[in-house]
């Protein structure tokens, strides 16, 4: 067997094992066991005694005693990540701003459609002859039946856009 191959394999195995220990060190200890759905492989969950069940510490060991849960100077653990909450809030604000911009754009388009429909209706009801270009590119004058149909179509546009 090649000595270099064995030594490389051994070094990689030791390095891989070392990384797994750092992953175990990241396991949060302040989460109650009942809230854990699946723990990482090899993690030991040690039940910590409640403050009332804790054994009395020796007089000289007061400095190394664990901090009591009702200590006012102890850091407050909320179980929430402030950065994650800030990112969520920012994403929600961006989505709301995007929706508002889209709603404003739609409202502006509806207002323009309403104005155009009003002008077209006024033009149709003015009593003047209305000419249009047909599919062949020829100019034709709209008869009374076509004019009435166009007035009805324009009125329905106004009803939907001018709210």
DSSP file (Angstrom, degrees, kcal/mol; ACC not computed):
  #  RESIDUE AA STRUCTURE BP1 BP2  ACC     N-H-->O    O-->H-N    N-H-->O    O-->H-N    TCO  KAPPA ALPHA  PHI   PSI    X-CA   Y-CA   Z-CA
    1    1 A X              0   0    0      0, 0.0     2,-0.4     0, 0.0     3,-0.0   0.000 360.0 360.0 360.0 147.6    0.0    0.0    0.0
    2    2 A X     >  -     0   0    0      1,-0.2     4,-1.8     2,-0.0     5,-0.2  -0.643 360.0-149.9 -80.8 128.3    1.1    3.5   -0.7
    3    3 A X  H  > S+     0   0    0     -2,-0.4     4,-2.3     1,-0.2     5,-0.2   0.846  96.4  54.8 -66.4 -35.2    2.0    5.4    2.4
    4    4 A X  H  > S+     0   0    0      2,-0.2     4,-2.3     1,-0.2    -1,-0.2   0.892 107.0  50.7 -66.4 -39.2    1.0    8.8    0.9
    5    5 A X  H  > S+     0   0    0      2,-0.2     4,-2.2     1,-0.2    -2,-0.2   0.903 111.6  47.5 -65.2 -41.9   -2.5    7.5    0.1
    6    6 A X  H  X S+     0   0    0     -4,-1.8     4,-2.3     2,-0.2    -2,-0.2   0.913 112.6  48.6 -65.9 -42.8   -3.0    6.2    3.6
    7    7 A X  H  X S+     0   0    0     -4,-2.3     4,-2.4     2,-0.2    -2,-0.2   0.893 111.5  49.6 -67.8 -38.2   -1.8    9.4    5.2
    8    8 A X  H  X S+     0   0    0     -4,-2.3     4,-2.6     2,-0.2     5,-0.2   0.930 111.7  48.9 -63.3 -44.9   -4.1   11.5    2.9
    9    9 A X  H  X S+     0   0    0     -4,-2.2     4,-2.1     1,-0.2    -2,-0.2   0.906 112.2  48.6 -61.7 -42.2   -7.1    9.3    3.8
   10   10 A X  H  X S+     0   0    0     -4,-2.3     4,-2.3     2,-0.2    -1,-0.2   0.907 111.3  49.6 -65.1 -42.7   -6.3    9.6    7.5
   11   11 A X  H  X S+     0   0    0     -4,-2.4     4,-2.4     1,-0.2    -2,-0.2   0.919 111.9  48.4 -64.0 -43.3   -5.9   13.4    7.3
   12   12 A X  H  X S+     0   0    0     -4,-2.6     4,-2.5     1,-0.2    -1,-0.2   0.883 110.9  50.9 -64.6 -38.5   -9.2   13.7    5.4
   13   13 A X  H  X S+     0   0    0     -4,-2.1     4,-2.1    -5,-0.2    -1,-0.2   0.915 111.9  46.7 -65.3 -42.8  -11.0   11.5    7.9
   14   14 A X  H  X S+     0   0    0     -4,-2.3     4,-2.1     2,-0.2    -2,-0.2   0.912 113.1  49.3 -65.9 -42.2   -9.7   13.5   10.9
   15   15 A X  H  X S+     0   0    0     -4,-2.4     4,-1.9     1,-0.2    -2,-0.2   0.917 110.8  50.1 -64.3 -42.8  -10.6   16.8    9.2
   16   16 A X  H  X S+     0   0    0     -4,-2.5     4,-1.4     1,-0.2    -1,-0.2   0.895 110.7  49.7 -62.3 -40.0  -14.1   15.6    8.4
   17   17 A X  H  X S+     0   0    0     -4,-2.1     4,-1.3     1,-0.2    -1,-0.2   0.877 107.6  54.2 -65.5 -37.8  -14.6   14.4   12.0
   18   18 A X  H  X S+     0   0    0     -4,-2.1     4,-1.3     1,-0.2    -1,-0.2   0.887 106.2  52.3 -65.0 -38.7  -13.4   17.8   13.4
   19   19 A X  H  X S+     0   0    0     -4,-1.9     4,-1.4     1,-0.2    -1,-0.2   0.847 104.3  56.3 -67.2 -32.6  -16.0   19.6   11.2
   20   20 A X  H  X S+     0   0    0     -4,-1.4     4,-1.6     1,-0.2    -1,-0.2   0.843 103.1  55.0 -68.9 -31.1  -18.8   17.5   12.6
   21   21 A X  H  X S+     0   0    0     -4,-1.3     4,-1.5     1,-0.2    -1,-0.2   0.870 105.2  52.5 -68.9 -35.2  -17.9   18.5   16.2
   22   22 A X  H  X S+     0   0    0     -4,-1.3     4,-0.7     1,-0.2    -1,-0.2   0.851 106.3  54.4 -68.7 -31.7  -18.3   22.2   15.3
   23   23 A X  H >< S+     0   0    0     -4,-1.4     3,-0.7     1,-0.2     4,-0.3   0.889 106.9  50.5 -67.0 -37.8  -21.7   21.5   13.9
   24   24 A X  H >< S+     0   0    0     -4,-1.6     3,-1.2     1,-0.2    -1,-0.2   0.833 103.4  59.9 -67.2 -31.3  -22.8   19.9   17.2
   25   25 A X  H 3< S+     0   0    0     -4,-1.5    -1,-0.2     1,-0.3    -2,-0.2   0.719  97.7  60.9 -69.8 -19.0  -21.5   22.9   19.1
   26   26 A X  T << S+     0   0    0     -3,-0.7     2,-0.3    -4,-0.7    -1,-0.3   0.539  73.9 115.8 -84.7  -6.4  -23.9   25.1   17.1
   27   27 A X  S <  S-     0   0    0     -3,-1.2     2,-0.2    -4,-0.3    -3,-0.0  -0.479  73.2-119.6 -65.7 124.3  -27.0   23.2   18.4
   28   28 A X        -     0   0    0     -2,-0.3     3,-0.3     1,-0.1    -1,-0.1  -0.454  22.6-166.6 -71.0 133.6  -29.0   25.7   20.5
   29   29 A X  S    S+     0   0    0     -2,-0.2    -1,-0.1     1,-0.2    -2,-0.1   0.549  77.4  70.8 -95.6  -8.3  -29.4   24.7   24.1
   30   30 A X  S    S+     0   0    0      2,-0.1     2,-0.5     0, 0.0    -1,-0.2   0.476  74.8  97.2 -90.0   0.3  -32.1   27.1   25.1
   31   31 A X  S    S-     0   0    0     -3,-0.3     5,-0.1     1,-0.1    48,-0.0  -0.759  81.3-116.4 -89.6 129.6  -34.8   25.4   23.0
   32   32 A X    >   -     0   0    0     -2,-0.5     3,-1.5     1,-0.1     4,-0.4  -0.303  19.5-120.9 -65.6 149.4  -37.1   23.1   25.0
   33   33 A X  G >  S+     0   0    0      1,-0.3     3,-1.1     2,-0.2    -1,-0.1   0.811 110.5  61.5 -61.0 -32.3  -36.9   19.4   24.1
   34   34 A X  G 3  S+     0   0    0      1,-0.2    -1,-0.3     3,-0.0    -2,-0.1   0.728 101.4  54.3 -68.9 -20.0  -40.6   19.2   23.3
   35   35 A X  G <  S+     0   0    0     -3,-1.5     2,-0.6     2,-0.0    -1,-0.2   0.532  86.0  97.4 -89.5  -7.2  -40.1   21.9   20.6
   36   36 A X    <   -     0   0    0     -3,-1.1     3,-0.2    -4,-0.4    -3,-0.0  -0.733  47.0-177.8 -88.6 120.4  -37.4   19.9   18.7
   37   37 A X  S    S+     0   0    0     -2,-0.6     2,-0.3     1,-0.3    -1,-0.2   0.893  75.3   1.2 -82.2 -43.1  -38.7   17.9   15.8
   38   38 A X        -     0   0    0      3,-0.0    -1,-0.3     0, 0.0     2,-0.2  -0.950  68.4-153.2-149.6 124.9  -35.4   16.3   14.8
   39   39 A X        -     0   0    0     -2,-0.3     3,-0.1    -3,-0.2     6,-0.0  -0.646  35.0 -93.0 -95.4 155.9  -32.1   16.7   16.5
   40   40 A X    >   -     0   0    0     -2,-0.2     3,-2.0     1,-0.1    -1,-0.1  -0.299  53.8 -87.2 -65.6 152.5  -28.7   16.3   14.7
   41   41 A X  T 3  S+     0   0    0      1,-0.3    -1,-0.1    -3,-0.1     3,-0.1  -0.357 113.8  16.6 -61.0 132.9  -27.2   12.8   14.8
   42   42 A X  T 3  S+     0   0    0      1,-0.3     2,-0.3    -3,-0.1    -1,-0.3   0.388  89.0 137.3  87.8  -3.0  -25.0   12.4   17.8
   43   43 A X    <   -     0   0    0     -3,-2.0     2,-0.5     1,-0.0    -1,-0.3  -0.599  42.6-149.7 -80.0 133.8  -26.4   15.3   19.8
   44   44 A X        -     0   0    0     -2,-0.3     2,-0.7    -3,-0.1    -3,-0.0  -0.901   2.6-152.6-102.8 127.8  -27.1   14.7   23.4
   45   45 A X        -     0   0    0     -2,-0.5     2,-0.6    -6,-0.0   -16,-0.0  -0.889  11.8-161.1-101.4 114.7  -29.9   16.6   24.9
   46   46 A X        -     0   0    0     -2,-0.7     2,-0.5   -17,-0.0    -2,-0.0  -0.843  16.3-130.8 -99.9 123.6  -29.3   17.1   28.6
   47   47 A X        -     0   0    0     -2,-0.6     2,-0.4   -15,-0.0   -15,-0.0  -0.610  22.0-145.4 -73.8 121.4  -32.3   18.0   30.7
   48   48 A X        -     0   0    0     -2,-0.5     6,-0.0     1,-0.1    -1,-0.0  -0.730  18.6-115.9 -90.0 136.4  -31.3   20.9   32.9
   49   49 A X        -     0   0    0     -2,-0.4     5,-0.1     1,-0.1    -1,-0.1  -0.355  33.3-105.2 -68.9 150.1  -32.9   21.0   36.3
   50   50 A X    >>  -     0   0    0      1,-0.1     3,-0.9     3,-0.0     4,-0.9  -0.238  34.6-102.2 -68.0 164.2  -35.2   23.8   37.1
   51   51 A X  T 34 S+     0   0    0      1,-0.3     3,-0.4     2,-0.2    -1,-0.1   0.834 123.4  52.1 -60.2 -33.5  -34.0   26.7   39.4
   52   52 A X  T 34 S+     0   0    0      1,-0.2    -1,-0.3     0, 0.0    -3,-0.0   0.758 110.8  47.8 -75.6 -22.8  -35.9   25.2   42.3
   53   53 A X  T <4 S+     0   0    0     -3,-0.9    -1,-0.2     2,-0.1    -2,-0.2   0.529  83.3 117.1 -93.1  -6.2  -34.3   21.8   41.8
   54   54 A X  S  < S-     0   0    0     -4,-0.9     3,-0.1    -3,-0.4     2,-0.1  -0.354  70.8-114.1 -65.3 137.8  -30.8   23.0   41.5
   55   55 A X        -     0   0    0      1,-0.1     2,-0.2    -2,-0.0    -1,-0.1  -0.375  38.2 -94.0 -69.8 152.2  -28.4   21.8   44.2
   56   56 A X        -     0   0    0      1,-0.1     2,-0.2    -2,-0.1    -1,-0.1  -0.468  43.1-129.1 -68.0 133.8  -27.0   24.3   46.6
   57   57 A X        -     0   0    0     -2,-0.2     5,-0.1     1,-0.1    -1,-0.1  -0.478  24.6-100.5 -83.6 154.3  -23.6   25.6   45.5
   58   58 A X    >   -     0   0    0     -2,-0.2     3,-1.3     1,-0.1    -1,-0.1  -0.388  34.8-111.9 -68.7 153.1  -20.6   25.7   47.7
   59   59 A X  G >  S+     0   0    0      1,-0.3     3,-0.7     2,-0.1    -1,-0.1   0.848 116.6  47.4 -58.5 -35.9  -19.8   29.1   49.2
   60   60 A X  G 3  S+     0   0    0      1,-0.2     3,-0.4     2,-0.1    -1,-0.3   0.589 102.4  64.7 -82.3  -9.1  -16.6   29.5   47.2
   61   61 A X  G <   +     0   0    0     -3,-1.3     3,-0.5     1,-0.2     4,-0.4   0.132  64.0 110.5-101.0  20.3  -18.2   28.4   43.9
   62   62 A X  S X  S+     0   0    0     -3,-0.7     3,-0.7     1,-0.2    -1,-0.2   0.831  73.9  56.7 -65.4 -32.2  -20.6   31.3   43.5
   63   63 A X  T 3  S+     0   0    0     -3,-0.4    -1,-0.2     1,-0.2    -2,-0.1   0.811 109.9  43.7 -71.1 -29.6  -18.6   32.8   40.6
   64   64 A X  T 3  S+     0   0    0     -3,-0.5    -1,-0.2     2,-0.0    -2,-0.2   0.395  87.3 116.6 -97.1   4.6  -18.9   29.6   38.5
   65   65 A X  S <  S-     0   0    0     -3,-0.7     3,-0.1    -4,-0.4    -3,-0.0  -0.416  74.3-102.3 -71.9 146.6  -22.6   29.0   39.3
   66   66 A X        -     0   0    0      1,-0.1     2,-0.3    -2,-0.1    -1,-0.1  -0.319  41.9 -97.3 -67.4 154.2  -25.0   29.2   36.3
   67   67 A X        -     0   0    0      1,-0.1    -1,-0.1    -3,-0.1     2,-0.1  -0.533  39.5-117.9 -74.8 133.3  -27.1   32.3   35.9
   68   68 A X    >   -     0   0    0     -2,-0.3     3,-1.4     1,-0.1     6,-0.1  -0.379  17.1-124.4 -69.4 150.1  -30.6   32.0   37.3
   69   69 A X  T 3  S+     0   0    0      1,-0.3    -1,-0.1    -2,-0.1    -2,-0.1   0.750 109.2  53.3 -70.3 -23.4  -33.4   32.3   34.8
   70   70 A X  T 3  S+     0   0    0      3,-0.0     2,-0.4     2,-0.0    -1,-0.3   0.214  76.5 127.7 -97.2  16.7  -35.1   35.1   36.8
   71   71 A X    X   -     0   0    0     -3,-1.4     3,-1.2     1,-0.2    -4,-0.0  -0.599  54.3-148.1 -71.7 124.0  -31.9   37.3   36.9
   72   72 A X  T 3  S+     0   0    0     -2,-0.4    -1,-0.2     1,-0.2     4,-0.1   0.756  96.4  54.5 -67.9 -22.2  -32.8   40.8   35.6
   73   73 A X  T 3  S+     0   0    0      2,-0.1    -1,-0.2    -3,-0.0     2,-0.1   0.547  84.4 106.5 -87.3  -6.9  -29.3   41.2   34.2
   74   74 A X  S <  S-     0   0    0     -3,-1.2     2,-0.1    -6,-0.1    -5,-0.0  -0.424  83.2 -99.6 -71.8 146.5  -29.4   38.0   32.1
   75   75 A X        -     0   0    0     -2,-0.1     2,-0.5     1,-0.1    -1,-0.1  -0.400  36.3-117.3 -67.6 143.0  -29.8   38.4   28.4
   76   76 A X        -     0   0    0     -2,-0.1     2,-0.7    -4,-0.1    -1,-0.1  -0.702  23.5-157.8 -83.9 124.0  -33.4   38.0   27.1
   77   77 A X        +     0   0    0     -2,-0.5    -1,-0.0     1,-0.1    -2,-0.0  -0.909  19.0 169.3-104.4 113.5  -33.7   35.0   24.7
   78   78 A X        -     0   0    0     -2,-0.7    -1,-0.1     2,-0.3     3,-0.1   0.626  45.7-123.0 -99.0 -16.0  -36.8   35.5   22.5
   79   79 A X  S    S+     0   0    0      1,-0.3     2,-0.4   -48,-0.0    -2,-0.1   0.586  76.9 113.0  82.1   9.1  -36.2   32.7   20.0
   80   80 A X        -     0   0    0      4,-0.0     2,-0.6     3,-0.0    -1,-0.3  -0.907  65.5-133.1-117.2 144.0  -36.3   35.3   17.1
   81   81 A X     >  -     0   0    0     -2,-0.4     4,-2.5     1,-0.2     5,-0.2  -0.859  10.8-154.5 -95.4 118.8  -33.5   36.4   14.9
   82   82 A X  H  > S+     0   0    0     -2,-0.6     4,-2.4     1,-0.2     5,-0.2   0.887  94.3  49.7 -62.7 -40.5  -33.4   40.2   14.6
   83   83 A X  H  > S+     0   0    0      2,-0.2     4,-2.5     1,-0.2    -1,-0.2   0.912 111.5  48.8 -65.8 -41.3  -31.7   40.2   11.2
   84   84 A X  H  > S+     0   0    0      2,-0.2     4,-2.5     1,-0.2    -2,-0.2   0.914 111.7  49.1 -64.4 -42.5  -34.2   37.7    9.9
   85   85 A X  H  X S+     0   0    0     -4,-2.5     4,-2.5     2,-0.2    -1,-0.2   0.902 111.4  50.0 -62.9 -40.9  -37.1   39.7   11.2
   86   86 A X  H  X S+     0   0    0     -4,-2.4     4,-2.6     2,-0.2    -2,-0.2   0.906 111.1  48.5 -64.9 -41.4  -35.7   42.9    9.6
   87   87 A X  H  X S+     0   0    0     -4,-2.5     4,-2.5     2,-0.2    -2,-0.2   0.898 111.4  50.3 -65.4 -39.6  -35.2   41.1    6.3
   88   88 A X  H  X S+     0   0    0     -4,-2.5     4,-2.6     2,-0.2    -2,-0.2   0.938 111.8  47.7 -61.7 -46.4  -38.8   39.8    6.4
   89   89 A X  H  X S+     0   0    0     -4,-2.5     4,-2.6     1,-0.2    -2,-0.2   0.913 112.1  49.7 -61.0 -43.6  -40.1   43.3    7.2
   90   90 A X  H  X S+     0   0    0     -4,-2.6     4,-2.5     2,-0.2    -1,-0.2   0.907 111.3  48.7 -63.2 -42.0  -38.0   44.8    4.4
   91   91 A X  H  X S+     0   0    0     -4,-2.5     4,-2.4     2,-0.2    -2,-0.2   0.901 112.2  48.8 -64.9 -40.5  -39.3   42.2    1.9
   92   92 A X  H  X S+     0   0    0     -4,-2.6     4,-2.4     2,-0.2    -2,-0.2   0.902 111.7  49.3 -65.2 -40.4  -42.9   42.9    3.0
   93   93 A X  H  X S+     0   0    0     -4,-2.6     4,-2.5     2,-0.2    -2,-0.2   0.905 111.6  49.0 -64.7 -41.5  -42.4   46.6    2.7
   94   94 A X  H  X S+     0   0    0     -4,-2.5     4,-2.4     2,-0.2    -2,-0.2   0.906 111.7  49.0 -64.3 -41.3  -40.9   46.2   -0.8
   95   95 A X  H  X S+     0   0    0     -4,-2.4     4,-2.4     2,-0.2    -2,-0.2   0.900 112.0  48.7 -65.0 -40.5  -43.8   43.9   -1.8
   96   96 A X  H  X S+     0   0    0     -4,-2.4     4,-2.4     2,-0.2    -2,-0.2   0.905 112.1  48.5 -65.5 -41.1  -46.4   46.5   -0.5
   97   97 A X  H  X S+     0   0    0     -4,-2.5     4,-2.4     2,-0.2    -2,-0.2   0.894 111.8  49.6 -65.4 -39.4  -44.6   49.3   -2.3
   98   98 A X  H  X S+     0   0    0     -4,-2.4     4,-2.2     2,-0.2    -2,-0.2   0.906 111.9  48.1 -65.6 -41.5  -44.5   47.3   -5.6
   99   99 A X  H  X S+     0   0    0     -4,-2.4     4,-2.6     2,-0.2    -2,-0.2   0.901 111.7  50.0 -65.4 -40.6  -48.3   46.5   -5.2
  100  100 A X  H  X S+     0   0    0     -4,-2.4     4,-2.5     2,-0.2    -2,-0.2   0.910 110.5  49.7 -64.5 -42.2  -49.1   50.1   -4.5
  101  101 A X  H  X S+     0   0    0     -4,-2.4     4,-2.2     2,-0.2    -1,-0.2   0.903 112.2  48.1 -62.9 -41.1  -47.1   51.2   -7.6
  102  102 A X  H  X S+     0   0    0     -4,-2.2     4,-2.3     2,-0.2    -2,-0.2   0.909 111.8  49.5 -65.8 -41.7  -48.9   48.6   -9.7
  103  103 A X  H  X S+     0   0    0     -4,-2.6     4,-2.5     1,-0.2    -2,-0.2   0.896 111.0  49.9 -63.9 -40.0  -52.3   49.8   -8.4
  104  104 A X  H  X S+     0   0    0     -4,-2.5     4,-2.3     2,-0.2    -1,-0.2   0.894 110.1  50.9 -64.1 -39.8  -51.4   53.4   -9.1
  105  105 A X  H  X S+     0   0    0     -4,-2.2     4,-2.1     2,-0.2    -2,-0.2   0.913 111.8  46.8 -64.3 -43.2  -50.4   52.4  -12.7
  106  106 A X  H  X S+     0   0    0     -4,-2.3     4,-2.3     2,-0.2    -2,-0.2   0.903 111.8  50.9 -65.3 -41.4  -53.7   50.6  -13.2
  107  107 A X  H  X S+     0   0    0     -4,-2.5     4,-2.1     1,-0.2    -2,-0.2   0.892 110.2  49.6 -64.2 -39.3  -55.6   53.6  -11.8
  108  108 A X  H  X S+     0   0    0     -4,-2.3     4,-2.1     2,-0.2    -1,-0.2   0.912 110.9  49.3 -65.6 -42.5  -53.8   56.0  -14.1
  109  109 A X  H  X S+     0   0    0     -4,-2.1     4,-2.5     1,-0.2    -2,-0.2   0.892 110.8  50.6 -64.0 -39.6  -54.5   53.8  -17.1
  110  110 A X  H  X S+     0   0    0     -4,-2.3     4,-2.4     2,-0.2    -1,-0.2   0.900 109.0  51.1 -65.2 -40.1  -58.2   53.6  -16.2
  111  111 A X  H  X S+     0   0    0     -4,-2.1     4,-2.2     2,-0.2    -2,-0.2   0.901 111.1  48.2 -63.8 -40.5  -58.5   57.4  -15.8
  112  112 A X  H  X S+     0   0    0     -4,-2.1     4,-2.4     2,-0.2    -2,-0.2   0.918 111.6  49.8 -65.5 -43.1  -56.9   57.8  -19.3
  113  113 A X  H  X S+     0   0    0     -4,-2.5     4,-2.3     1,-0.2    -2,-0.2   0.890 109.9  52.0 -61.4 -39.1  -59.3   55.3  -20.8
  114  114 A X  H  X S+     0   0    0     -4,-2.4     4,-2.3    47,-0.3    -2,-0.2   0.931 109.9  47.9 -62.9 -46.5  -62.2   57.0  -19.1
  115  115 A X  H  X S+     0   0    0     -4,-2.2     4,-2.2     1,-0.2    -2,-0.2   0.909 112.3  49.1 -62.6 -42.7  -61.2   60.4  -20.6
  116  116 A X  H  X S+     0   0    0     -4,-2.4     4,-2.4     1,-0.2    -1,-0.2   0.901 111.1  49.9 -64.2 -40.4  -60.8   58.9  -24.0
  117  117 A X  H  X S+     0   0    0     -4,-2.3     4,-2.5     2,-0.2    -1,-0.2   0.891 109.4  51.7 -65.4 -39.3  -64.2   57.3  -23.8
  118  118 A X  H  X S+     0   0    0     -4,-2.3     4,-2.3     2,-0.2    -2,-0.2   0.916 111.6  47.0 -62.7 -43.0  -65.8   60.5  -22.7
  119  119 A X  H  X S+     0   0    0     -4,-2.2     4,-2.2     2,-0.2    -2,-0.2   0.908 112.5  49.4 -65.7 -41.7  -64.2   62.4  -25.7
  120  120 A X  H  X S+     0   0    0     -4,-2.4     4,-2.3     2,-0.2    -2,-0.2   0.902 111.5  49.0 -64.3 -40.7  -65.3   59.7  -28.1
  121  121 A X  H  X S+     0   0    0     -4,-2.5     4,-2.3     2,-0.2    -2,-0.2   0.909 110.7  50.3 -65.5 -42.4  -68.9   59.7  -26.8
  122  122 A X  H  < S+     0   0    0     -4,-2.3     4,-0.4     1,-0.2    -1,-0.2   0.898 111.5  49.1 -62.4 -39.4  -69.1   63.4  -27.1
  123  123 A X  H >< S+     0   0    0     -4,-2.2     3,-0.7     1,-0.2     5,-0.4   0.900 112.0  47.9 -66.2 -41.2  -67.8   63.2  -30.6
  124  124 A X  H >< S+     0   0    0     -4,-2.3     3,-0.6     1,-0.2    -2,-0.2   0.851 114.6  46.0 -68.3 -34.2  -70.3   60.5  -31.5
  125  125 A X  T 3< S+     0   0    0     -4,-2.3    -1,-0.2     1,-0.2    -2,-0.2   0.401  87.7  90.3 -89.7   2.9  -73.2   62.5  -30.0
  126  126 A X  T <  S-     0   0    0     -3,-0.7    -1,-0.2    -4,-0.4    -2,-0.1   0.689  96.3-120.4 -74.6 -17.7  -72.3   65.8  -31.6
  127  127 A X  S <  S+     0   0    0     -3,-0.6     2,-0.1     1,-0.4    -3,-0.1   0.341  71.0 126.4  94.9  -6.4  -74.4   65.2  -34.7
  128  128 A X  S    S-     0   0    0     -5,-0.4    -1,-0.4     1,-0.1     2,-0.2  -0.455  70.3 -96.0 -81.0 157.9  -71.5   65.4  -37.1
  129  129 A X        -     0   0    0     -2,-0.1     2,-0.5    -3,-0.1    -1,-0.1  -0.513  36.3-144.9 -72.7 141.4  -70.8   62.6  -39.6
  130  130 A X        -     0   0    0     12,-0.4    12,-3.5    -2,-0.2     2,-0.3  -0.937  14.2-166.3-112.7 126.0  -68.1   60.2  -38.4
  131  131 A X  E     +A  141   0A   0     -2,-0.5     2,-0.3    10,-0.2    10,-0.2  -0.829   8.9 174.8-111.1 150.9  -65.8   58.7  -40.9
  132  132 A X  E     -A  140   0A   0      8,-2.7     8,-3.1    -2,-0.3     2,-0.5  -0.931  32.8-108.3-145.1 167.5  -63.5   55.7  -40.5
  133  133 A X  E     -A  139   0A   0     -2,-0.3     6,-0.2     6,-0.2    -2,-0.0  -0.887  33.5-145.4-103.4 128.0  -61.1   53.6  -42.6
  134  134 A X    >   -     0   0    0      4,-2.9     3,-1.5    -2,-0.5    -1,-0.0  -0.103  36.2 -86.0 -82.5-174.5  -62.3   50.1  -43.4
  135  135 A X  T 3  S+     0   0    0      1,-0.3    -1,-0.1     2,-0.1    -2,-0.0   0.761 127.8  55.7 -65.9 -26.3  -60.1   46.9  -43.8
  136  136 A X  T 3  S-     0   0    0      2,-0.1    -1,-0.3     1,-0.0     3,-0.1   0.523 119.9-108.4 -83.5  -5.4  -59.4   47.7  -47.4
  137  137 A X  S <  S+     0   0    0     -3,-1.5     2,-0.3     1,-0.3    -2,-0.1   0.566  75.3 136.8  89.4   9.7  -58.0   51.1  -46.4
  138  138 A X        -     0   0    0      1,-0.0    -4,-2.9    -5,-0.0     2,-0.4  -0.649  57.4-116.6 -92.1 147.8  -61.0   53.0  -47.9
  139  139 A X  E     +A  133   0A   0     -2,-0.3     2,-0.3    -6,-0.2    -6,-0.2  -0.700  38.0 178.7 -85.5 130.0  -62.7   55.9  -46.1
  140  140 A X  E     -A  132   0A   0     -8,-3.1    -8,-2.7    -2,-0.4     2,-0.4  -0.936  26.5-126.0-130.2 154.1  -66.3   55.2  -45.2
  141  141 A X  E     -A  131   0A   0     -2,-0.3     2,-0.3   -10,-0.2   -10,-0.2  -0.842  31.1-117.6 -99.9 135.3  -69.0   57.3  -43.3
  142  142 A X        -     0   0    0    -12,-3.5   -12,-0.4    -2,-0.4     2,-0.1  -0.551  27.6-141.4 -74.8 128.5  -70.6   55.6  -40.3
  143  143 A X     >  -     0   0    0     -2,-0.3     4,-2.4   -14,-0.1     5,-0.2  -0.275  30.7 -95.4 -81.6 175.9  -74.4   55.1  -40.8
  144  144 A X  H  > S+     0   0    0      1,-0.2     4,-2.3     2,-0.2     5,-0.2   0.860 123.3  51.7 -62.9 -37.5  -76.9   55.6  -38.0
  145  145 A X  H  > S+     0   0    0      2,-0.2     4,-1.9     1,-0.2    -1,-0.2   0.927 113.4  43.4 -66.5 -44.5  -77.0   51.9  -37.0
  146  146 A X  H  > S+     0   0    0      1,-0.2     4,-2.2     2,-0.2    -2,-0.2   0.861 112.8  54.0 -67.3 -36.2  -73.2   51.6  -36.7
  147  147 A X  H  X S+     0   0    0     -4,-2.4     4,-2.2     2,-0.2    -2,-0.2   0.910 108.1  48.9 -65.5 -41.7  -73.1   55.0  -34.9
  148  148 A X  H  X S+     0   0    0     -4,-2.3     4,-2.2     2,-0.2    -2,-0.2   0.888 111.1  50.4 -64.6 -39.7  -75.7   53.7  -32.3
  149  149 A X  H  X S+     0   0    0     -4,-1.9     4,-2.2     2,-0.2    -1,-0.2   0.898 111.0  48.8 -64.8 -40.0  -73.6   50.5  -31.8
  150  150 A X  H  X S+     0   0    0     -4,-2.2     4,-2.6     2,-0.2    -2,-0.2   0.876 109.1  52.7 -68.2 -37.1  -70.4   52.6  -31.3
  151  151 A X  H  X S+     0   0    0     -4,-2.2     4,-2.4     2,-0.2    -2,-0.2   0.921 110.4  48.2 -62.6 -43.6  -72.3   54.8  -28.8
  152  152 A X  H  X S+     0   0    0     -4,-2.2     4,-2.1     2,-0.2    -2,-0.2   0.910 112.7  48.0 -63.2 -42.8  -73.3   51.7  -26.8
  153  153 A X  H  X S+     0   0    0     -4,-2.2     4,-1.8     2,-0.2    -2,-0.2   0.918 113.3  47.4 -64.2 -43.5  -69.8   50.2  -26.9
  154  154 A X  H  X S+     0   0    0     -4,-2.6     4,-2.3     1,-0.2    -2,-0.2   0.889 110.4  52.7 -65.8 -38.8  -68.3   53.6  -25.8
  155  155 A X  H  X S+     0   0    0     -4,-2.4     4,-2.3     1,-0.2    -1,-0.2   0.895 107.8  50.9 -63.9 -39.8  -70.9   53.8  -23.0
  156  156 A X  H  X S+     0   0    0     -4,-2.1     4,-1.7     2,-0.2    -1,-0.2   0.871 109.0  51.8 -66.9 -35.1  -70.0   50.3  -21.7
  157  157 A X  H  X S+     0   0    0     -4,-1.8     4,-2.6     2,-0.2     5,-0.3   0.928 110.1  48.9 -63.2 -44.4  -66.3   51.3  -21.6
  158  158 A X  H  X S+     0   0    0     -4,-2.3     4,-2.4     1,-0.2    -2,-0.2   0.895 108.1  54.4 -62.3 -39.4  -67.2   54.4  -19.6
  159  159 A X  H  < S+     0   0    0     -4,-2.3    -1,-0.2     1,-0.2    -2,-0.2   0.869 115.9  38.3 -63.4 -35.2  -69.3   52.3  -17.2
  160  160 A X  H  < S+     0   0    0     -4,-1.7     3,-0.2    -5,-0.1    -2,-0.2   0.829 125.4  35.3 -85.2 -32.0  -66.3   50.0  -16.5
  161  161 A X  H  < S+     0   0    0     -4,-2.6     2,-0.8     1,-0.2   -47,-0.3   0.733 106.0  64.7 -95.9 -23.8  -63.5   52.6  -16.5
  162  162 A X     <        0   0    0     -4,-2.4    -1,-0.2    -5,-0.3    -4,-0.1  -0.406 360.0 360.0-101.0  57.2  -65.1   55.7  -15.0
  163  163 A X              0   0    0     -2,-0.8    -1,-0.2    -3,-0.2    -2,-0.1   0.414 360.0 360.0 -96.6 360.0  -65.8   54.4  -11.4
